[in-house]
Amino acid sequence: MVIGTLLGNIPLLLLLVGAGLIIAEAFAPGAHFFVAGVALFAAGAAGILVASLPFVGPIITFLVMSIVVLVASGATLYAYRQLDIYGGTGEGRTSDSSSLRGQTGRVTETVTPTSGEVKLDKGGFNPHYKARSIDGEIPEGAEVMVVDPGGGNVVTVESIADLRDDIDRELERGREAKAETETETTS
């Protein structure tokens, strides 16, 4: 009798603990609590449903809840990996500050040599970084590239328009040098 009463309350306890873990995920994101929370919540719900059926004892209820925990946790983990919600493949994350070098983004707050903010295209979970320019002011909305990741949450950026100008000048010099060489060899 005592065992039946104790096992009769376990589905409700699992339902409440599962709901608590799902809520805890909102305060500490990263898929730490969600998989276990969904599995326990599903097991608790299944346990309540199975226990309400006539002629079903506590042992059968316990076996059904065990199977539901395994299936629900496996399905939830599989869904998390397939959806890549938190960048599980590493695609949406940066591994360290040096991986920010060369990243592009847009200015969200005018960048000067002393202040500003940018949003990097592949800047990780929180793509907003404090930014400084090498020289001059970069207006809001301008496209930028990280030239020095720094090491903290402040990156040094340069306007892509300025970089393109440098490249264009180098290409022009190369064309002029090639034209001079061809003129000298034909003369």
C-alpha positions as semicolon CSV with decimal commas, in nm:
position;residue;x (nm);y (nm);z (nm)
1;M;0,000;0,000;0,000
2;V;0,279;0,243;0,091
3;I;0,469;0,162;-0,227
4;G;0,157;0,218;-0,437
5;T;0,096;0,558;-0,273
6;L;0,460;0,659;-0,313
7;L;0,471;0,555;-0,680
8;G;0,136;0,727;-0,735
9;N;0,290;1,065;-0,648
10;I;0,603;1,025;-0,862
11;P;0,434;1,125;-1,191
12;L;0,319;1,454;-1,037
13;L;0,665;1,514;-0,891
14;L;0,829;1,445;-1,230
15;L;0,584;1,678;-1,402
16;L;0,667;1,961;-1,159
17;V;1,044;1,904;-1,168
18;G;1,036;1,889;-1,550
19;A;0,842;2,217;-1,568
20;G;1,091;2,374;-1,326
21;L;1,387;2,267;-1,541
22;I;1,222;2,400;-1,858
23;I;1,169;2,735;-1,683
24;A;1,529;2,729;-1,552
25;E;1,647;2,705;-1,915
26;A;1,506;3,054;-1,973
27;F;1,733;3,192;-1,702
28;A;2,045;2,995;-1,801
29;P;2,026;2,925;-2,176
30;G;2,253;2,672;-2,339
31;A;2,050;2,349;-2,343
32;H;2,170;2,257;-1,995
33;F;1,827;2,199;-1,840
34;F;1,592;2,176;-2,136
35;V;1,656;1,816;-2,245
36;A;1,617;1,677;-1,893
37;G;1,322;1,907;-1,827
38;V;1,131;1,793;-2,136
39;A;1,207;1,426;-2,060
40;L;1,087;1,452;-1,698
41;F;0,783;1,660;-1,793
42;A;0,682;1,407;-2,060
43;A;0,738;1,115;-1,823
44;G;0,529;1,283;-1,555
45;A;0,247;1,354;-1,799
46;A;0,258;0,998;-1,933
47;G;0,265;0,862;-1,578
48;I;-0,045;1,059;-1,482
49;L;-0,227;0,939;-1,794
50;V;-0,127;0,574;-1,752
51;A;-0,204;0,572;-1,379
52;S;-0,555;0,698;-1,450
53;L;-0,629;0,391;-1,664
54;P;-0,819;0,109;-1,493
55;F;-0,629;-0,210;-1,406
56;V;-0,284;-0,048;-1,443
57;G;-0,056;-0,092;-1,145
58;P;0,234;0,119;-1,025
59;I;0,495;-0,112;-1,180
60;I;0,349;-0,068;-1,531
61;T;0,328;0,308;-1,473
62;F;0,693;0,314;-1,366
63;L;0,801;0,115;-1,675
64;V;0,605;0,344;-1,909
65;M;0,761;0,654;-1,746
66;S;1,111;0,504;-1,784
67;I;1,057;0,441;-2,154
68;V;0,912;0,790;-2,202
69;V;1,219;0,946;-2,033
70;L;1,452;0,768;-2,275
71;V;1,248;0,844;-2,586
72;A;1,173;1,208;-2,495
73;S;1,534;1,290;-2,400
74;G;1,666;1,128;-2,717
75;A;1,413;1,310;-2,936
76;T;1,477;1,645;-2,767
77;L;1,854;1,610;-2,796
78;Y;1,822;1,510;-3,163
79;A;1,597;1,811;-3,232
80;Y;1,841;2,047;-3,060
81;R;2,130;1,920;-3,270
82;Q;1,934;1,935;-3,594
83;L;1,801;2,286;-3,533
84;D;2,143;2,406;-3,404
85;I;1,964;2,651;-3,172
86;Y;2,272;2,740;-2,970
87;G;2,533;2,690;-3,242
88;G;2,610;2,329;-3,144
89;T;2,821;2,276;-3,456
90;G;3,032;2,578;-3,372
91;E;2,903;2,755;-3,680
92;G;2,756;3,050;-3,492
93;R;3,026;3,084;-3,230
94;T;3,371;3,229;-3,207
95;S;3,628;3,013;-3,036
96;D;3,854;3,296;-2,924
97;S;3,920;3,662;-2,993
98;S;4,170;3,593;-3,272
99;S;3,895;3,424;-3,476
100;L;3,725;3,766;-3,499
101;R;4,005;3,903;-3,723
102;G;3,868;3,959;-4,072
103;Q;3,503;3,931;-3,962
104;T;3,267;4,180;-4,120
105;G;2,970;4,360;-3,978
106;R;2,781;4,688;-3,956
107;V;2,822;4,990;-3,731
108;T;2,532;5,019;-3,484
109;E;2,672;5,324;-3,301
110;T;2,911;5,567;-3,472
111;V;3,268;5,439;-3,433
112;T;3,548;5,680;-3,345
113;P;3,904;5,619;-3,219
114;T;3,762;5,623;-2,863
115;S;3,407;5,480;-2,879
116;G;3,139;5,304;-3,083
117;E;2,967;4,972;-3,136
118;V;2,938;4,717;-3,418
119;K;2,732;4,407;-3,486
120;L;2,944;4,136;-3,649
121;D;2,787;3,903;-3,905
122;K;2,936;3,591;-3,740
123;G;3,019;3,730;-3,399
124;G;2,888;3,444;-3,186
125;F;2,596;3,425;-2,945
126;N;2,610;3,800;-2,876
127;P;2,739;3,964;-3,196
128;H;2,750;4,320;-3,053
129;Y;3,099;4,449;-2,971
130;K;3,237;4,779;-2,854
131;A;3,455;4,911;-3,133
132;R;3,728;5,164;-3,204
133;S;3,845;5,290;-3,540
134;I;4,208;5,321;-3,646
135;D;4,156;5,683;-3,740
136;G;3,858;5,900;-3,818
137;E;3,489;5,840;-3,774
138;I;3,285;5,556;-3,924
139;P;2,914;5,642;-3,952
140;E;2,626;5,427;-3,832
141;G;2,523;5,166;-4,089
142;A;2,866;5,150;-4,257
143;E;3,013;4,809;-4,334
144;V;3,331;4,734;-4,137
145;M;3,597;4,466;-4,098
146;V;3,778;4,371;-3,776
147;V;4,149;4,448;-3,816
148;D;4,247;4,388;-3,451
149;P;4,032;4,170;-3,224
150;G;4,205;4,308;-2,915
151;G;4,142;4,032;-2,664
152;G;3,841;4,159;-2,477
153;N;3,506;4,281;-2,594
154;V;3,654;4,584;-2,776
155;V;3,758;4,535;-3,138
156;T;3,939;4,769;-3,374
157;V;3,761;4,805;-3,707
158;E;3,815;4,974;-4,040
159;S;3,557;5,076;-4,295
160;I;3,535;4,832;-4,583
161;A;3,496;5,129;-4,816
162;D;3,842;5,248;-4,703
163;L;3,986;4,901;-4,751
164;R;3,842;4,881;-5,101
165;D;3,998;5,217;-5,181
166;D;4,340;5,084;-5,075
167;I;4,293;4,773;-5,286
168;D;4,176;4,978;-5,583
169;R;4,483;5,204;-5,552
170;E;4,714;4,900;-5,543
171;L;4,543;4,749;-5,846
172;E;4,577;5,078;-6,034
173;R;4,950;5,096;-5,947
174;G;4,989;4,739;-6,073
175;R;4,814;4,824;-6,399
176;E;5,032;5,134;-6,448
177;A;5,350;4,937;-6,379
178;K;5,243;4,668;-6,624
179;A;5,159;4,928;-6,890
180;E;5,503;5,094;-6,843
181;T;5,678;4,758;-6,874
182;E;5,488;4,674;-7,192
183;T;5,568;5,018;-7,340
184;E;5,941;4,976;-7,266
185;T;5,955;4,629;-7,420
186;T;5,775;4,738;-7,740
187;S;5,997;5,045;-7,789
